[in-house]
Amino acid sequence: MADTRVQRPRRFLVCEPRHFTVQYAINPWMRPDAPVDAALARSQWQALIDAYRAHGHTVDAVDPVPGLPDMVFAANAAFVVGGRVFGSLFHAPERRPESLHYDSWFKTAGYDVYRPLAVTEGEGDLVWTGRYVLAGTGFRTTPDAHREAQEFFGHPVITLTLVDPYFYHLDTALFVLDDDNVAYYPEAFSADSREVLRRLYPDAVLATRDDALAFGLNSVSDGRHVFIAPQAEVLAERLATHGYDPVPVDLSELHKAGGGIKCCTQEIRS
């Protein structure tokens, strides 16, 4: 079945974890007193970049800034569809300065950047499906930002409510496999949002709680290959059964700040 899956080359924007550490706690994963192996974090991150390039994807990078340890989580900085950049307004004051540096990169690269009025955290809570936007709320991005995004892009935005603080961003509970399907963890969502997802994606690949907690849903798919945490073993097996090719990449050191593969990966959609 894997031969029927079609890979589509992607362009990614990333940021090296040169200054990565856990200095504060803004999600349940973060423990400021926990030691961080900075060299291991950089090595694991580089393995992700190498895996992207080995599979034919283009990778650009923003320069890391001292004092901004979470800049490595590039996905939160913007949401880009059709060459239009919808910037971020972070919920946590500690992360708000990151937006300036990502905005500067996009502007230098020739993009206009829209500055949202409502709290919104980029691809952390805004997920492009190829036809519409799935938008998370409940912990970070607000419903007002969903309305802003719909007006800005002119695409329908479907609001999904997150209810488990361990899955505080939509990209920790769901990811898009291709133009037709997604993978997600149902219990991360309110009952009404679960019903919406069941109707939209009756054949979705469902994750166990263990695999979701292992950041298995903080994955990136190119339509065939799924770059996924190796700890999410059951989910990887289910993806393979559905014809996808799991590519394990271990970012366990970055998990200490509540981020994984997708958190480190901003997609630039021209």
C-alpha positions as CSV (number, residue, x, y, z in Angstrom):
1,M,0.0,0.0,0.0
2,A,2.9,2.4,0.6
3,D,3.5,2.7,-3.1
4,T,0.2,4.4,-3.4
5,R,1.3,7.2,-1.0
6,V,2.7,10.2,-2.8
7,Q,5.5,12.3,-1.2
8,R,5.4,16.0,-1.8
9,P,8.6,18.0,-1.4
10,R,8.3,20.6,1.4
11,R,10.1,23.7,2.5
12,F,10.8,24.0,6.2
13,L,12.0,26.8,8.4
14,V,13.9,25.8,11.6
15,C,16.1,27.3,14.3
16,E,19.1,25.6,15.9
17,P,18.8,25.0,19.7
18,R,22.0,26.7,20.3
19,H,20.6,28.4,23.4
20,F,18.1,25.8,24.4
21,T,17.4,25.2,28.1
22,V,14.4,25.1,30.4
23,Q,14.3,28.4,32.2
24,Y,10.6,28.7,33.0
25,A,7.5,26.6,33.1
26,I,4.7,27.4,30.7
27,N,3.4,23.9,30.1
28,P,3.2,20.7,32.1
29,W,6.3,19.2,30.6
30,M,8.7,22.0,31.7
31,R,10.7,21.6,34.9
32,P,13.2,24.5,35.3
33,D,15.2,22.4,37.8
34,A,15.6,19.5,35.3
35,P,19.1,19.3,33.7
36,V,19.3,19.8,29.9
37,D,22.0,18.2,27.8
38,A,22.6,21.1,25.3
39,A,25.0,19.0,23.2
40,L,22.5,16.2,22.9
41,A,19.7,18.6,22.0
42,R,21.7,20.0,19.2
43,S,22.7,16.6,18.0
44,Q,19.1,15.3,18.0
45,W,17.9,18.4,16.2
46,Q,20.6,18.1,13.5
47,A,19.5,14.5,13.0
48,L,16.0,15.8,12.2
49,I,17.4,18.3,9.7
50,D,19.5,15.6,8.1
51,A,16.5,13.4,7.8
52,Y,14.5,16.1,6.1
53,R,17.2,16.8,3.6
54,A,17.8,13.1,3.0
55,H,14.1,12.8,1.9
56,G,14.4,15.7,-0.5
57,H,13.0,18.6,1.5
58,T,14.4,22.1,1.6
59,V,15.4,23.5,5.0
60,D,16.0,27.2,5.8
61,A,17.1,28.4,9.2
62,V,16.6,31.4,11.5
63,D,19.5,32.5,13.6
64,P,19.0,31.6,17.3
65,V,19.0,34.5,19.7
66,P,20.6,34.4,23.2
67,G,18.0,34.6,26.0
68,L,15.2,33.0,23.9
69,P,15.6,29.3,24.7
70,D,12.3,28.2,23.0
71,M,13.2,29.7,19.6
72,V,14.0,26.2,18.5
73,F,10.2,25.6,18.3
74,A,9.9,27.4,15.0
75,A,6.3,26.1,14.3
76,N,4.9,28.5,16.9
77,A,6.2,31.6,15.1
78,A,3.9,31.8,12.1
79,F,1.4,30.1,9.9
80,V,2.1,30.3,6.1
81,V,-0.4,29.3,3.4
82,G,-0.1,30.5,-0.3
83,G,2.9,32.6,0.5
84,R,1.0,34.6,3.0
85,V,2.4,34.9,6.6
86,F,0.1,35.1,9.6
87,G,2.4,35.9,12.5
88,S,2.2,35.0,16.2
89,L,1.3,36.7,19.4
90,F,2.4,34.3,22.1
91,H,0.4,33.7,25.2
92,A,3.5,33.6,27.4
93,P,5.3,36.9,27.8
94,E,8.6,34.9,27.9
95,R,8.1,33.9,24.2
96,R,6.8,37.1,22.7
97,P,10.2,38.5,21.6
98,E,10.6,35.5,19.4
99,S,8.1,36.9,16.9
100,L,10.2,39.9,16.1
101,H,13.1,37.7,14.9
102,Y,10.9,35.4,12.9
103,D,9.1,38.3,11.3
104,S,12.4,39.8,10.4
105,W,13.4,36.6,8.6
106,F,10.2,36.5,6.6
107,K,10.5,40.1,5.7
108,T,14.1,39.7,4.6
109,A,13.0,36.7,2.5
110,G,10.4,38.9,0.7
111,Y,7.2,38.1,2.6
112,D,4.7,40.5,4.1
113,V,3.9,39.5,7.7
114,Y,0.4,40.0,9.2
115,R,0.5,40.9,12.9
116,P,-2.5,39.3,14.7
117,L,-4.4,41.2,17.3
118,A,-5.5,38.1,19.3
119,V,-3.2,35.5,21.0
120,T,-2.2,33.0,18.4
121,E,0.8,30.6,18.3
122,G,1.3,29.8,14.6
123,E,1.3,26.2,13.5
124,G,1.1,25.1,17.1
125,D,-2.7,25.7,16.8
126,L,-3.3,26.3,13.1
127,V,-3.1,23.3,10.9
128,W,-3.5,23.4,7.1
129,T,-5.3,20.5,5.6
130,G,-5.1,21.5,1.9
131,R,-8.7,22.7,1.9
132,Y,-9.3,24.4,5.3
133,V,-7.7,25.2,8.5
134,L,-8.1,23.1,11.7
135,A,-7.6,25.5,14.6
136,G,-7.0,24.6,18.2
137,T,-8.1,26.6,21.3
138,G,-8.5,26.0,25.0
139,F,-5.0,26.7,26.3
140,R,-3.1,29.1,24.0
141,T,-4.6,30.4,20.7
142,T,-8.0,32.1,21.1
143,P,-11.1,31.8,19.0
144,D,-10.7,35.5,18.1
145,A,-7.5,34.5,16.3
146,H,-9.4,31.8,14.4
147,R,-11.6,34.5,13.1
148,E,-8.7,36.7,12.2
149,A,-7.0,33.8,10.3
150,Q,-10.2,33.1,8.3
151,E,-10.5,36.7,7.3
152,F,-6.8,36.9,6.4
153,F,-6.6,33.7,4.3
154,G,-10.1,33.4,3.0
155,H,-10.2,29.7,3.8
156,P,-12.7,28.1,6.2
157,V,-11.4,27.7,9.8
158,I,-12.8,24.9,11.9
159,T,-12.4,25.4,15.7
160,L,-11.4,22.4,17.8
161,T,-11.3,22.6,21.6
162,L,-8.4,21.0,23.5
163,V,-9.2,19.9,27.1
164,D,-6.1,18.1,28.4
165,P,-3.2,20.4,29.5
166,Y,-0.6,17.9,28.3
167,F,-1.9,18.6,24.8
168,Y,-1.9,22.3,25.0
169,H,-1.3,22.9,21.3
170,L,-3.2,21.3,18.5
171,D,0.0,20.0,17.0
172,T,0.6,17.8,20.1
173,A,-2.8,16.1,19.5
174,L,-3.2,15.9,15.7
175,F,-1.3,16.1,12.5
176,V,-2.1,15.9,8.8
177,L,-1.0,12.9,6.9
178,D,-2.0,14.1,3.5
179,D,-4.8,16.0,1.7
180,D,-7.4,13.3,2.8
181,N,-6.5,12.1,6.3
182,V,-5.1,12.9,9.7
183,A,-3.9,11.2,12.9
184,Y,-5.1,12.3,16.3
185,Y,-5.7,11.4,19.9
186,P,-9.5,11.7,20.6
187,E,-9.4,12.3,24.3
188,A,-7.3,15.4,23.9
189,F,-10.5,17.1,22.5
190,S,-13.9,18.1,23.8
191,A,-16.8,15.8,23.0
192,D,-18.1,18.2,20.4
193,S,-14.7,18.5,18.7
194,R,-14.3,14.7,18.7
195,E,-17.6,14.5,16.8
196,V,-16.4,17.1,14.3
197,L,-13.2,15.1,13.7
198,R,-15.1,11.8,13.3
199,R,-17.3,13.4,10.6
200,L,-14.4,15.0,8.8
201,Y,-12.0,12.0,9.0
202,P,-13.9,8.7,9.4
203,D,-10.8,6.8,8.5
204,A,-8.3,8.7,10.7
205,V,-5.4,7.0,12.3
206,L,-6.0,7.1,16.1
207,A,-3.3,7.3,18.6
208,T,-3.1,5.8,22.1
209,R,-2.5,8.1,25.1
210,D,0.9,6.6,25.6
211,D,1.9,7.4,22.0
212,A,0.4,10.9,22.3
213,L,2.4,11.5,25.5
214,A,5.5,10.3,23.6
215,F,5.0,13.2,21.2
216,G,3.9,10.8,18.5
217,L,1.4,13.3,17.2
218,N,3.9,16.1,17.0
219,S,4.9,14.6,13.7
220,V,5.5,15.8,10.2
221,S,4.2,14.0,7.1
222,D,5.2,14.7,3.5
223,G,2.3,12.5,2.3
224,R,4.3,9.3,2.4
225,H,7.1,9.6,5.0
226,V,6.1,10.4,8.6
227,F,8.9,11.9,10.7
228,I,7.9,10.6,14.1
229,A,9.2,10.1,17.7
230,P,10.5,6.5,17.9
231,Q,8.9,6.1,21.3
232,A,5.4,6.2,19.6
233,E,5.7,2.5,18.6
234,V,2.0,1.6,18.3
235,L,1.2,4.7,16.3
236,A,4.1,4.0,13.9
237,E,2.7,0.5,13.4
238,R,-0.7,1.8,12.7
239,L,0.7,4.4,10.2
240,A,2.6,1.6,8.4
241,T,-0.6,-0.4,8.2
242,H,-2.2,2.5,6.5
243,G,0.6,2.7,3.9
244,Y,2.8,5.4,5.4
245,D,6.5,5.1,5.9
246,P,7.5,6.1,9.5
247,V,10.9,7.8,9.8
248,P,11.9,7.7,13.5
249,V,13.8,10.8,14.8
250,D,14.5,11.0,18.5
251,L,14.1,14.5,20.0
252,S,13.7,13.4,23.6
253,E,15.9,16.1,25.0
254,L,13.6,18.8,23.5
255,H,10.6,17.0,24.9
256,K,11.7,18.4,28.3
257,A,10.3,21.8,27.1
258,G,7.1,20.2,25.7
259,G,8.2,20.2,22.1
260,G,9.0,17.6,19.4
261,I,9.4,17.2,15.7
262,K,6.6,19.4,14.5
263,C,7.3,22.1,17.1
264,C,10.7,22.4,15.6
265,T,9.4,22.7,12.0
266,Q,7.7,25.6,10.4
267,E,6.4,24.8,6.9
268,I,6.6,27.6,4.2
269,R,3.8,27.0,1.8
270,S,4.2,29.1,-1.4
